[in-house]
Amino acid sequence: MTEIVKQSARALLFDNERRLVLIKRTKPGWEPYWVAVGGGLEPGDADADAALHREVLEELGGRIDRVRQVLLISDNLPGGLGLQHVFAARLTSMNLVARTGAEFTEPGRGTYEVVSVPATREALSELHLVPPQLAEFAQANVHGLLALVDQADEARTGLGAAQE
């Protein structure tokens, strides 16, 4: 049986303007690239969902709701398997002043710029979003992901298809 040696949680986050919120990474000596908010599971995290909420708070000073896992990416790593749990969620608040973590205090790590991009295939095709599996999935499914996040709100408010 293959051992899981690393897990992470990432989110394709949609803001109240229905834009996708990503992080543009600029590292010394590298071309800029974009990542979904998130990071590795830590021993205190109950599960990937809990890790995601913690990471959103650390990286954006933010809160999320309407969280749904939409993808699992498997990576062959030395010693076993890496799993990336990918969620779609709505970003309900953000306070960049409240961000915490080594990525914001160690200058050698480069910059972590929060960007909002239109939730369209065209806009995503212009970004170097990593990992490639996430980029392909997001570009192919961005409209469905946005609808899924919107639908979660309709289900709670009772404004589903019966009232449309």
Chimera marker file (.cmm) of the C-alpha trace (Angstrom):
<marker_set name="trace">
<marker id="1" x="0.000" y="0.000" z="0.000" r="1" g="1" b="0" radius="0.5"/>
<marker id="2" x="1.299" y="3.452" z="-0.914" r="1" g="1" b="0" radius="0.5"/>
<marker id="3" x="1.861" y="5.782" z="2.026" r="1" g="1" b="0" radius="0.5"/>
<marker id="4" x="0.556" y="9.353" z="1.948" r="1" g="1" b="0" radius="0.5"/>
<marker id="5" x="3.586" y="11.446" z="2.902" r="1" g="1" b="0" radius="0.5"/>
<marker id="6" x="2.240" y="14.955" z="2.285" r="1" g="1" b="0" radius="0.5"/>
<marker id="7" x="-1.169" y="16.596" z="2.002" r="1" g="1" b="0" radius="0.5"/>
<marker id="8" x="-2.204" y="20.119" z="1.142" r="1" g="1" b="0" radius="0.5"/>
<marker id="9" x="-5.431" y="22.059" z="0.781" r="1" g="1" b="0" radius="0.5"/>
<marker id="10" x="-5.972" y="24.747" z="-1.871" r="1" g="1" b="0" radius="0.5"/>
<marker id="11" x="-8.974" y="26.783" z="-2.928" r="1" g="1" b="0" radius="0.5"/>
<marker id="12" x="-10.246" y="28.345" z="-6.082" r="1" g="1" b="0" radius="0.5"/>
<marker id="13" x="-11.744" y="31.333" z="-4.278" r="1" g="1" b="0" radius="0.5"/>
<marker id="14" x="-14.455" y="33.560" z="-5.687" r="1" g="1" b="0" radius="0.5"/>
<marker id="15" x="-15.022" y="37.033" z="-4.249" r="1" g="1" b="0" radius="0.5"/>
<marker id="16" x="-18.321" y="38.905" z="-3.977" r="1" g="1" b="0" radius="0.5"/>
<marker id="17" x="-17.763" y="40.314" z="-7.470" r="1" g="1" b="0" radius="0.5"/>
<marker id="18" x="-17.564" y="36.715" z="-8.779" r="1" g="1" b="0" radius="0.5"/>
<marker id="19" x="-13.850" y="37.101" z="-9.591" r="1" g="1" b="0" radius="0.5"/>
<marker id="20" x="-11.225" y="34.456" z="-8.886" r="1" g="1" b="0" radius="0.5"/>
<marker id="21" x="-8.778" y="35.367" z="-6.087" r="1" g="1" b="0" radius="0.5"/>
<marker id="22" x="-5.253" y="33.977" z="-6.568" r="1" g="1" b="0" radius="0.5"/>
<marker id="23" x="-1.742" y="34.674" z="-5.356" r="1" g="1" b="0" radius="0.5"/>
<marker id="24" x="0.893" y="35.898" z="-7.805" r="1" g="1" b="0" radius="0.5"/>
<marker id="25" x="4.275" y="34.567" z="-6.720" r="1" g="1" b="0" radius="0.5"/>
<marker id="26" x="7.418" y="36.401" z="-7.698" r="1" g="1" b="0" radius="0.5"/>
<marker id="27" x="10.632" y="34.730" z="-6.578" r="1" g="1" b="0" radius="0.5"/>
<marker id="28" x="14.131" y="36.016" z="-7.266" r="1" g="1" b="0" radius="0.5"/>
<marker id="29" x="15.402" y="34.377" z="-10.463" r="1" g="1" b="0" radius="0.5"/>
<marker id="30" x="12.002" y="32.906" z="-11.431" r="1" g="1" b="0" radius="0.5"/>
<marker id="31" x="9.307" y="33.984" z="-13.860" r="1" g="1" b="0" radius="0.5"/>
<marker id="32" x="6.143" y="35.050" z="-11.997" r="1" g="1" b="0" radius="0.5"/>
<marker id="33" x="3.508" y="32.366" z="-11.512" r="1" g="1" b="0" radius="0.5"/>
<marker id="34" x="0.102" y="32.117" z="-9.854" r="1" g="1" b="0" radius="0.5"/>
<marker id="35" x="-1.131" y="29.711" z="-7.163" r="1" g="1" b="0" radius="0.5"/>
<marker id="36" x="-4.413" y="29.020" z="-5.447" r="1" g="1" b="0" radius="0.5"/>
<marker id="37" x="-4.553" y="30.044" z="-1.798" r="1" g="1" b="0" radius="0.5"/>
<marker id="38" x="-3.600" y="27.195" z="0.499" r="1" g="1" b="0" radius="0.5"/>
<marker id="39" x="-0.802" y="25.065" z="1.827" r="1" g="1" b="0" radius="0.5"/>
<marker id="40" x="0.203" y="21.963" z="3.687" r="1" g="1" b="0" radius="0.5"/>
<marker id="41" x="-1.820" y="20.190" z="6.336" r="1" g="1" b="0" radius="0.5"/>
<marker id="42" x="-0.306" y="20.616" z="9.795" r="1" g="1" b="0" radius="0.5"/>
<marker id="43" x="-0.551" y="18.242" z="12.781" r="1" g="1" b="0" radius="0.5"/>
<marker id="44" x="-3.194" y="20.430" z="14.460" r="1" g="1" b="0" radius="0.5"/>
<marker id="45" x="-5.518" y="20.382" z="11.444" r="1" g="1" b="0" radius="0.5"/>
<marker id="46" x="-8.485" y="18.030" z="11.859" r="1" g="1" b="0" radius="0.5"/>
<marker id="47" x="-8.733" y="17.520" z="8.082" r="1" g="1" b="0" radius="0.5"/>
<marker id="48" x="-8.148" y="19.224" z="4.710" r="1" g="1" b="0" radius="0.5"/>
<marker id="49" x="-11.159" y="21.497" z="5.194" r="1" g="1" b="0" radius="0.5"/>
<marker id="50" x="-9.790" y="22.756" z="8.534" r="1" g="1" b="0" radius="0.5"/>
<marker id="51" x="-6.360" y="23.267" z="6.956" r="1" g="1" b="0" radius="0.5"/>
<marker id="52" x="-7.923" y="25.304" z="4.165" r="1" g="1" b="0" radius="0.5"/>
<marker id="53" x="-9.694" y="27.651" z="6.600" r="1" g="1" b="0" radius="0.5"/>
<marker id="54" x="-6.409" y="28.106" z="8.512" r="1" g="1" b="0" radius="0.5"/>
<marker id="55" x="-4.444" y="28.791" z="5.311" r="1" g="1" b="0" radius="0.5"/>
<marker id="56" x="-6.991" y="31.359" z="4.065" r="1" g="1" b="0" radius="0.5"/>
<marker id="57" x="-6.712" y="33.140" z="7.398" r="1" g="1" b="0" radius="0.5"/>
<marker id="58" x="-2.882" y="33.062" z="7.289" r="1" g="1" b="0" radius="0.5"/>
<marker id="59" x="-2.460" y="34.030" z="3.616" r="1" g="1" b="0" radius="0.5"/>
<marker id="60" x="-5.310" y="36.516" z="3.205" r="1" g="1" b="0" radius="0.5"/>
<marker id="61" x="-6.445" y="37.396" z="6.701" r="1" g="1" b="0" radius="0.5"/>
<marker id="62" x="-9.622" y="35.967" z="5.239" r="1" g="1" b="0" radius="0.5"/>
<marker id="63" x="-12.726" y="33.929" z="5.876" r="1" g="1" b="0" radius="0.5"/>
<marker id="64" x="-14.550" y="31.607" z="3.493" r="1" g="1" b="0" radius="0.5"/>
<marker id="65" x="-17.838" y="29.782" z="3.157" r="1" g="1" b="0" radius="0.5"/>
<marker id="66" x="-19.638" y="27.625" z="0.582" r="1" g="1" b="0" radius="0.5"/>
<marker id="67" x="-16.647" y="25.269" z="0.644" r="1" g="1" b="0" radius="0.5"/>
<marker id="68" x="-16.828" y="22.229" z="-1.651" r="1" g="1" b="0" radius="0.5"/>
<marker id="69" x="-14.005" y="19.852" z="-2.557" r="1" g="1" b="0" radius="0.5"/>
<marker id="70" x="-13.845" y="19.656" z="-6.358" r="1" g="1" b="0" radius="0.5"/>
<marker id="71" x="-10.553" y="17.945" z="-7.207" r="1" g="1" b="0" radius="0.5"/>
<marker id="72" x="-7.862" y="15.699" z="-5.782" r="1" g="1" b="0" radius="0.5"/>
<marker id="73" x="-4.395" y="15.871" z="-7.340" r="1" g="1" b="0" radius="0.5"/>
<marker id="74" x="-2.009" y="12.997" z="-6.634" r="1" g="1" b="0" radius="0.5"/>
<marker id="75" x="1.747" y="13.483" z="-6.846" r="1" g="1" b="0" radius="0.5"/>
<marker id="76" x="4.428" y="10.792" z="-6.651" r="1" g="1" b="0" radius="0.5"/>
<marker id="77" x="6.900" y="12.023" z="-4.042" r="1" g="1" b="0" radius="0.5"/>
<marker id="78" x="10.005" y="10.456" z="-2.529" r="1" g="1" b="0" radius="0.5"/>
<marker id="79" x="8.739" y="7.896" z="-0.039" r="1" g="1" b="0" radius="0.5"/>
<marker id="80" x="5.111" y="7.934" z="-1.098" r="1" g="1" b="0" radius="0.5"/>
<marker id="81" x="2.173" y="9.924" z="-2.328" r="1" g="1" b="0" radius="0.5"/>
<marker id="82" x="1.318" y="13.606" z="-2.079" r="1" g="1" b="0" radius="0.5"/>
<marker id="83" x="-2.332" y="14.644" z="-2.150" r="1" g="1" b="0" radius="0.5"/>
<marker id="84" x="-3.575" y="18.123" z="-2.984" r="1" g="1" b="0" radius="0.5"/>
<marker id="85" x="-7.202" y="18.634" z="-1.934" r="1" g="1" b="0" radius="0.5"/>
<marker id="86" x="-8.660" y="21.378" z="-4.132" r="1" g="1" b="0" radius="0.5"/>
<marker id="87" x="-11.791" y="23.206" z="-3.059" r="1" g="1" b="0" radius="0.5"/>
<marker id="88" x="-14.074" y="25.844" z="-4.541" r="1" g="1" b="0" radius="0.5"/>
<marker id="89" x="-15.238" y="28.461" z="-2.036" r="1" g="1" b="0" radius="0.5"/>
<marker id="90" x="-16.471" y="32.003" z="-1.609" r="1" g="1" b="0" radius="0.5"/>
<marker id="91" x="-14.165" y="34.527" z="0.042" r="1" g="1" b="0" radius="0.5"/>
<marker id="92" x="-16.378" y="36.410" z="2.513" r="1" g="1" b="0" radius="0.5"/>
<marker id="93" x="-13.759" y="38.735" z="3.986" r="1" g="1" b="0" radius="0.5"/>
<marker id="94" x="-10.111" y="39.637" z="3.577" r="1" g="1" b="0" radius="0.5"/>
<marker id="95" x="-7.706" y="41.761" z="5.629" r="1" g="1" b="0" radius="0.5"/>
<marker id="96" x="-4.217" y="41.667" z="4.125" r="1" g="1" b="0" radius="0.5"/>
<marker id="97" x="-2.771" y="43.455" z="7.162" r="1" g="1" b="0" radius="0.5"/>
<marker id="98" x="-3.661" y="40.366" z="9.229" r="1" g="1" b="0" radius="0.5"/>
<marker id="99" x="-1.621" y="37.935" z="7.089" r="1" g="1" b="0" radius="0.5"/>
<marker id="100" x="0.860" y="35.783" z="8.993" r="1" g="1" b="0" radius="0.5"/>
<marker id="101" x="3.600" y="33.282" z="8.244" r="1" g="1" b="0" radius="0.5"/>
<marker id="102" x="7.180" y="32.941" z="7.088" r="1" g="1" b="0" radius="0.5"/>
<marker id="103" x="6.227" y="33.770" z="3.507" r="1" g="1" b="0" radius="0.5"/>
<marker id="104" x="5.578" y="37.373" z="4.609" r="1" g="1" b="0" radius="0.5"/>
<marker id="105" x="8.562" y="37.826" z="6.915" r="1" g="1" b="0" radius="0.5"/>
<marker id="106" x="11.414" y="36.169" z="4.993" r="1" g="1" b="0" radius="0.5"/>
<marker id="107" x="12.474" y="38.399" z="2.065" r="1" g="1" b="0" radius="0.5"/>
<marker id="108" x="14.228" y="35.550" z="0.221" r="1" g="1" b="0" radius="0.5"/>
<marker id="109" x="10.876" y="33.891" z="-0.425" r="1" g="1" b="0" radius="0.5"/>
<marker id="110" x="9.834" y="36.618" z="-2.864" r="1" g="1" b="0" radius="0.5"/>
<marker id="111" x="6.447" y="38.306" z="-2.968" r="1" g="1" b="0" radius="0.5"/>
<marker id="112" x="2.907" y="37.022" z="-2.504" r="1" g="1" b="0" radius="0.5"/>
<marker id="113" x="0.615" y="39.454" z="-4.304" r="1" g="1" b="0" radius="0.5"/>
<marker id="114" x="-3.115" y="38.863" z="-3.975" r="1" g="1" b="0" radius="0.5"/>
<marker id="115" x="-4.825" y="39.328" z="-7.338" r="1" g="1" b="0" radius="0.5"/>
<marker id="116" x="-8.408" y="39.073" z="-8.531" r="1" g="1" b="0" radius="0.5"/>
<marker id="117" x="-8.977" y="37.968" z="-12.102" r="1" g="1" b="0" radius="0.5"/>
<marker id="118" x="-12.140" y="37.565" z="-14.126" r="1" g="1" b="0" radius="0.5"/>
<marker id="119" x="-13.628" y="34.089" z="-13.700" r="1" g="1" b="0" radius="0.5"/>
<marker id="120" x="-13.287" y="33.258" z="-17.393" r="1" g="1" b="0" radius="0.5"/>
<marker id="121" x="-11.414" y="30.676" z="-19.415" r="1" g="1" b="0" radius="0.5"/>
<marker id="122" x="-9.724" y="33.484" z="-21.327" r="1" g="1" b="0" radius="0.5"/>
<marker id="123" x="-8.367" y="35.193" z="-18.212" r="1" g="1" b="0" radius="0.5"/>
<marker id="124" x="-7.085" y="31.886" z="-16.797" r="1" g="1" b="0" radius="0.5"/>
<marker id="125" x="-5.393" y="30.985" z="-20.080" r="1" g="1" b="0" radius="0.5"/>
<marker id="126" x="-3.209" y="34.097" z="-19.742" r="1" g="1" b="0" radius="0.5"/>
<marker id="127" x="-1.825" y="33.075" z="-16.326" r="1" g="1" b="0" radius="0.5"/>
<marker id="128" x="0.926" y="30.637" z="-15.418" r="1" g="1" b="0" radius="0.5"/>
<marker id="129" x="-1.186" y="28.909" z="-12.765" r="1" g="1" b="0" radius="0.5"/>
<marker id="130" x="0.513" y="25.978" z="-11.039" r="1" g="1" b="0" radius="0.5"/>
<marker id="131" x="0.355" y="23.075" z="-10.695" r="1" g="1" b="0" radius="0.5"/>
<marker id="132" x="-0.546" y="22.341" z="-14.338" r="1" g="1" b="0" radius="0.5"/>
<marker id="133" x="-3.319" y="19.916" z="-13.332" r="1" g="1" b="0" radius="0.5"/>
<marker id="134" x="-5.009" y="22.718" z="-11.408" r="1" g="1" b="0" radius="0.5"/>
<marker id="135" x="-4.593" y="25.167" z="-14.291" r="1" g="1" b="0" radius="0.5"/>
<marker id="136" x="-6.207" y="22.751" z="-16.751" r="1" g="1" b="0" radius="0.5"/>
<marker id="137" x="-9.047" y="21.910" z="-14.354" r="1" g="1" b="0" radius="0.5"/>
<marker id="138" x="-9.755" y="25.544" z="-13.483" r="1" g="1" b="0" radius="0.5"/>
<marker id="139" x="-9.750" y="26.674" z="-17.091" r="1" g="1" b="0" radius="0.5"/>
<marker id="140" x="-12.042" y="23.842" z="-18.214" r="1" g="1" b="0" radius="0.5"/>
<marker id="141" x="-14.454" y="24.198" z="-15.280" r="1" g="1" b="0" radius="0.5"/>
<marker id="142" x="-14.391" y="27.832" z="-14.119" r="1" g="1" b="0" radius="0.5"/>
<marker id="143" x="-18.015" y="28.505" z="-15.059" r="1" g="1" b="0" radius="0.5"/>
<marker id="144" x="-19.209" y="25.334" z="-13.349" r="1" g="1" b="0" radius="0.5"/>
<marker id="145" x="-17.179" y="26.109" z="-10.233" r="1" g="1" b="0" radius="0.5"/>
<marker id="146" x="-18.672" y="29.571" z="-10.002" r="1" g="1" b="0" radius="0.5"/>
<marker id="147" x="-22.161" y="28.118" z="-10.464" r="1" g="1" b="0" radius="0.5"/>
<marker id="148" x="-21.438" y="25.557" z="-7.731" r="1" g="1" b="0" radius="0.5"/>
<marker id="149" x="-20.435" y="28.282" z="-5.279" r="1" g="1" b="0" radius="0.5"/>
<marker id="150" x="-23.513" y="30.330" z="-6.257" r="1" g="1" b="0" radius="0.5"/>
<marker id="151" x="-25.756" y="27.261" z="-5.911" r="1" g="1" b="0" radius="0.5"/>
<marker id="152" x="-24.594" y="26.684" z="-2.358" r="1" g="1" b="0" radius="0.5"/>
<marker id="153" x="-26.082" y="30.078" z="-1.501" r="1" g="1" b="0" radius="0.5"/>
<marker id="154" x="-29.365" y="29.333" z="-3.290" r="1" g="1" b="0" radius="0.5"/>
<marker id="155" x="-29.752" y="26.060" z="-1.410" r="1" g="1" b="0" radius="0.5"/>
<marker id="156" x="-29.423" y="27.889" z="1.924" r="1" g="1" b="0" radius="0.5"/>
<marker id="157" x="-31.811" y="30.698" z="1.032" r="1" g="1" b="0" radius="0.5"/>
<marker id="158" x="-34.391" y="28.513" z="-0.688" r="1" g="1" b="0" radius="0.5"/>
<marker id="159" x="-34.014" y="30.367" z="-3.996" r="1" g="1" b="0" radius="0.5"/>
<marker id="160" x="-33.385" y="27.321" z="-6.156" r="1" g="1" b="0" radius="0.5"/>
<marker id="161" x="-34.671" y="26.507" z="-9.613" r="1" g="1" b="0" radius="0.5"/>
<marker id="162" x="-38.299" y="26.375" z="-8.411" r="1" g="1" b="0" radius="0.5"/>
<marker id="163" x="-38.306" y="30.148" z="-8.015" r="1" g="1" b="0" radius="0.5"/>
<marker id="164" x="-36.394" y="31.039" z="-11.174" r="1" g="1" b="0" radius="0.5"/>
<link id1="1" id2="2" r="1" g="1" b="0" radius="0.2"/>
<link id1="2" id2="3" r="1" g="1" b="0" radius="0.2"/>
<link id1="3" id2="4" r="1" g="1" b="0" radius="0.2"/>
<link id1="4" id2="5" r="1" g="1" b="0" radius="0.2"/>
<link id1="5" id2="6" r="1" g="1" b="0" radius="0.2"/>
<link id1="6" id2="7" r="1" g="1" b="0" radius="0.2"/>
<link id1="7" id2="8" r="1" g="1" b="0" radius="0.2"/>
<link id1="8" id2="9" r="1" g="1" b="0" radius="0.2"/>
<link id1="9" id2="10" r="1" g="1" b="0" radius="0.2"/>
<link id1="10" id2="11" r="1" g="1" b="0" radius="0.2"/>
<link id1="11" id2="12" r="1" g="1" b="0" radius="0.2"/>
<link id1="12" id2="13" r="1" g="1" b="0" radius="0.2"/>
<link id1="13" id2="14" r="1" g="1" b="0" radius="0.2"/>
<link id1="14" id2="15" r="1" g="1" b="0" radius="0.2"/>
<link id1="15" id2="16" r="1" g="1" b="0" radius="0.2"/>
<link id1="16" id2="17" r="1" g="1" b="0" radius="0.2"/>
<link id1="17" id2="18" r="1" g="1" b="0" radius="0.2"/>
<link id1="18" id2="19" r="1" g="1" b="0" radius="0.2"/>
<link id1="19" id2="20" r="1" g="1" b="0" radius="0.2"/>
<link id1="20" id2="21" r="1" g="1" b="0" radius="0.2"/>
<link id1="21" id2="22" r="1" g="1" b="0" radius="0.2"/>
<link id1="22" id2="23" r="1" g="1" b="0" radius="0.2"/>
<link id1="23" id2="24" r="1" g="1" b="0" radius="0.2"/>
<link id1="24" id2="25" r="1" g="1" b="0" radius="0.2"/>
<link id1="25" id2="26" r="1" g="1" b="0" radius="0.2"/>
<link id1="26" id2="27" r="1" g="1" b="0" radius="0.2"/>
<link id1="27" id2="28" r="1" g="1" b="0" radius="0.2"/>
<link id1="28" id2="29" r="1" g="1" b="0" radius="0.2"/>
<link id1="29" id2="30" r="1" g="1" b="0" radius="0.2"/>
<link id1="30" id2="31" r="1" g="1" b="0" radius="0.2"/>
<link id1="31" id2="32" r="1" g="1" b="0" radius="0.2"/>
<link id1="32" id2="33" r="1" g="1" b="0" radius="0.2"/>
<link id1="33" id2="34" r="1" g="1" b="0" radius="0.2"/>
<link id1="34" id2="35" r="1" g="1" b="0" radius="0.2"/>
<link id1="35" id2="36" r="1" g="1" b="0" radius="0.2"/>
<link id1="36" id2="37" r="1" g="1" b="0" radius="0.2"/>
<link id1="37" id2="38" r="1" g="1" b="0" radius="0.2"/>
<link id1="38" id2="39" r="1" g="1" b="0" radius="0.2"/>
<link id1="39" id2="40" r="1" g="1" b="0" radius="0.2"/>
<link id1="40" id2="41" r="1" g="1" b="0" radius="0.2"/>
<link id1="41" id2="42" r="1" g="1" b="0" radius="0.2"/>
<link id1="42" id2="43" r="1" g="1" b="0" radius="0.2"/>
<link id1="43" id2="44" r="1" g="1" b="0" radius="0.2"/>
<link id1="44" id2="45" r="1" g="1" b="0" radius="0.2"/>
<link id1="45" id2="46" r="1" g="1" b="0" radius="0.2"/>
<link id1="46" id2="47" r="1" g="1" b="0" radius="0.2"/>
<link id1="47" id2="48" r="1" g="1" b="0" radius="0.2"/>
<link id1="48" id2="49" r="1" g="1" b="0" radius="0.2"/>
<link id1="49" id2="50" r="1" g="1" b="0" radius="0.2"/>
<link id1="50" id2="51" r="1" g="1" b="0" radius="0.2"/>
<link id1="51" id2="52" r="1" g="1" b="0" radius="0.2"/>
<link id1="52" id2="53" r="1" g="1" b="0" radius="0.2"/>
<link id1="53" id2="54" r="1" g="1" b="0" radius="0.2"/>
<link id1="54" id2="55" r="1" g="1" b="0" radius="0.2"/>
<link id1="55" id2="56" r="1" g="1" b="0" radius="0.2"/>
<link id1="56" id2="57" r="1" g="1" b="0" radius="0.2"/>
<link id1="57" id2="58" r="1" g="1" b="0" radius="0.2"/>
<link id1="58" id2="59" r="1" g="1" b="0" radius="0.2"/>
<link id1="59" id2="60" r="1" g="1" b="0" radius="0.2"/>
<link id1="60" id2="61" r="1" g="1" b="0" radius="0.2"/>
<link id1="61" id2="62" r="1" g="1" b="0" radius="0.2"/>
<link id1="62" id2="63" r="1" g="1" b="0" radius="0.2"/>
<link id1="63" id2="64" r="1" g="1" b="0" radius="0.2"/>
<link id1="64" id2="65" r="1" g="1" b="0" radius="0.2"/>
<link id1="65" id2="66" r="1" g="1" b="0" radius="0.2"/>
<link id1="66" id2="67" r="1" g="1" b="0" radius="0.2"/>
<link id1="67" id2="68" r="1" g="1" b="0" radius="0.2"/>
<link id1="68" id2="69" r="1" g="1" b="0" radius="0.2"/>
<link id1="69" id2="70" r="1" g="1" b="0" radius="0.2"/>
<link id1="70" id2="71" r="1" g="1" b="0" radius="0.2"/>
<link id1="71" id2="72" r="1" g="1" b="0" radius="0.2"/>
<link id1="72" id2="73" r="1" g="1" b="0" radius="0.2"/>
<link id1="73" id2="74" r="1" g="1" b="0" radius="0.2"/>
<link id1="74" id2="75" r="1" g="1" b="0" radius="0.2"/>
<link id1="75" id2="76" r="1" g="1" b="0" radius="0.2"/>
<link id1="76" id2="77" r="1" g="1" b="0" radius="0.2"/>
<link id1="77" id2="78" r="1" g="1" b="0" radius="0.2"/>
<link id1="78" id2="79" r="1" g="1" b="0" radius="0.2"/>
<link id1="79" id2="80" r="1" g="1" b="0" radius="0.2"/>
<link id1="80" id2="81" r="1" g="1" b="0" radius="0.2"/>
<link id1="81" id2="82" r="1" g="1" b="0" radius="0.2"/>
<link id1="82" id2="83" r="1" g="1" b="0" radius="0.2"/>
<link id1="83" id2="84" r="1" g="1" b="0" radius="0.2"/>
<link id1="84" id2="85" r="1" g="1" b="0" radius="0.2"/>
<link id1="85" id2="86" r="1" g="1" b="0" radius="0.2"/>
<link id1="86" id2="87" r="1" g="1" b="0" radius="0.2"/>
<link id1="87" id2="88" r="1" g="1" b="0" radius="0.2"/>
<link id1="88" id2="89" r="1" g="1" b="0" radius="0.2"/>
<link id1="89" id2="90" r="1" g="1" b="0" radius="0.2"/>
<link id1="90" id2="91" r="1" g="1" b="0" radius="0.2"/>
<link id1="91" id2="92" r="1" g="1" b="0" radius="0.2"/>
<link id1="92" id2="93" r="1" g="1" b="0" radius="0.2"/>
<link id1="93" id2="94" r="1" g="1" b="0" radius="0.2"/>
<link id1="94" id2="95" r="1" g="1" b="0" radius="0.2"/>
<link id1="95" id2="96" r="1" g="1" b="0" radius="0.2"/>
<link id1="96" id2="97" r="1" g="1" b="0" radius="0.2"/>
<link id1="97" id2="98" r="1" g="1" b="0" radius="0.2"/>
<link id1="98" id2="99" r="1" g="1" b="0" radius="0.2"/>
<link id1="99" id2="100" r="1" g="1" b="0" radius="0.2"/>
<link id1="100" id2="101" r="1" g="1" b="0" radius="0.2"/>
<link id1="101" id2="102" r="1" g="1" b="0" radius="0.2"/>
<link id1="102" id2="103" r="1" g="1" b="0" radius="0.2"/>
<link id1="103" id2="104" r="1" g="1" b="0" radius="0.2"/>
<link id1="104" id2="105" r="1" g="1" b="0" radius="0.2"/>
<link id1="105" id2="106" r="1" g="1" b="0" radius="0.2"/>
<link id1="106" id2="107" r="1" g="1" b="0" radius="0.2"/>
<link id1="107" id2="108" r="1" g="1" b="0" radius="0.2"/>
<link id1="108" id2="109" r="1" g="1" b="0" radius="0.2"/>
<link id1="109" id2="110" r="1" g="1" b="0" radius="0.2"/>
<link id1="110" id2="111" r="1" g="1" b="0" radius="0.2"/>
<link id1="111" id2="112" r="1" g="1" b="0" radius="0.2"/>
<link id1="112" id2="113" r="1" g="1" b="0" radius="0.2"/>
<link id1="113" id2="114" r="1" g="1" b="0" radius="0.2"/>
<link id1="114" id2="115" r="1" g="1" b="0" radius="0.2"/>
<link id1="115" id2="116" r="1" g="1" b="0" radius="0.2"/>
<link id1="116" id2="117" r="1" g="1" b="0" radius="0.2"/>
<link id1="117" id2="118" r="1" g="1" b="0" radius="0.2"/>
<link id1="118" id2="119" r="1" g="1" b="0" radius="0.2"/>
<link id1="119" id2="120" r="1" g="1" b="0" radius="0.2"/>
<link id1="120" id2="121" r="1" g="1" b="0" radius="0.2"/>
<link id1="121" id2="122" r="1" g="1" b="0" radius="0.2"/>
<link id1="122" id2="123" r="1" g="1" b="0" radius="0.2"/>
<link id1="123" id2="124" r="1" g="1" b="0" radius="0.2"/>
<link id1="124" id2="125" r="1" g="1" b="0" radius="0.2"/>
<link id1="125" id2="126" r="1" g="1" b="0" radius="0.2"/>
<link id1="126" id2="127" r="1" g="1" b="0" radius="0.2"/>
<link id1="127" id2="128" r="1" g="1" b="0" radius="0.2"/>
<link id1="128" id2="129" r="1" g="1" b="0" radius="0.2"/>
<link id1="129" id2="130" r="1" g="1" b="0" radius="0.2"/>
<link id1="130" id2="131" r="1" g="1" b="0" radius="0.2"/>
<link id1="131" id2="132" r="1" g="1" b="0" radius="0.2"/>
<link id1="132" id2="133" r="1" g="1" b="0" radius="0.2"/>
<link id1="133" id2="134" r="1" g="1" b="0" radius="0.2"/>
<link id1="134" id2="135" r="1" g="1" b="0" radius="0.2"/>
<link id1="135" id2="136" r="1" g="1" b="0" radius="0.2"/>
<link id1="136" id2="137" r="1" g="1" b="0" radius="0.2"/>
<link id1="137" id2="138" r="1" g="1" b="0" radius="0.2"/>
<link id1="138" id2="139" r="1" g="1" b="0" radius="0.2"/>
<link id1="139" id2="140" r="1" g="1" b="0" radius="0.2"/>
<link id1="140" id2="141" r="1" g="1" b="0" radius="0.2"/>
<link id1="141" id2="142" r="1" g="1" b="0" radius="0.2"/>
<link id1="142" id2="143" r="1" g="1" b="0" radius="0.2"/>
<link id1="143" id2="144" r="1" g="1" b="0" radius="0.2"/>
<link id1="144" id2="145" r="1" g="1" b="0" radius="0.2"/>
<link id1="145" id2="146" r="1" g="1" b="0" radius="0.2"/>
<link id1="146" id2="147" r="1" g="1" b="0" radius="0.2"/>
<link id1="147" id2="148" r="1" g="1" b="0" radius="0.2"/>
<link id1="148" id2="149" r="1" g="1" b="0" radius="0.2"/>
<link id1="149" id2="150" r="1" g="1" b="0" radius="0.2"/>
<link id1="150" id2="151" r="1" g="1" b="0" radius="0.2"/>
<link id1="151" id2="152" r="1" g="1" b="0" radius="0.2"/>
<link id1="152" id2="153" r="1" g="1" b="0" radius="0.2"/>
<link id1="153" id2="154" r="1" g="1" b="0" radius="0.2"/>
<link id1="154" id2="155" r="1" g="1" b="0" radius="0.2"/>
<link id1="155" id2="156" r="1" g="1" b="0" radius="0.2"/>
<link id1="156" id2="157" r="1" g="1" b="0" radius="0.2"/>
<link id1="157" id2="158" r="1" g="1" b="0" radius="0.2"/>
<link id1="158" id2="159" r="1" g="1" b="0" radius="0.2"/>
<link id1="159" id2="160" r="1" g="1" b="0" radius="0.2"/>
<link id1="160" id2="161" r="1" g="1" b="0" radius="0.2"/>
<link id1="161" id2="162" r="1" g="1" b="0" radius="0.2"/>
<link id1="162" id2="163" r="1" g="1" b="0" radius="0.2"/>
<link id1="163" id2="164" r="1" g="1" b="0" radius="0.2"/>
</marker_set>
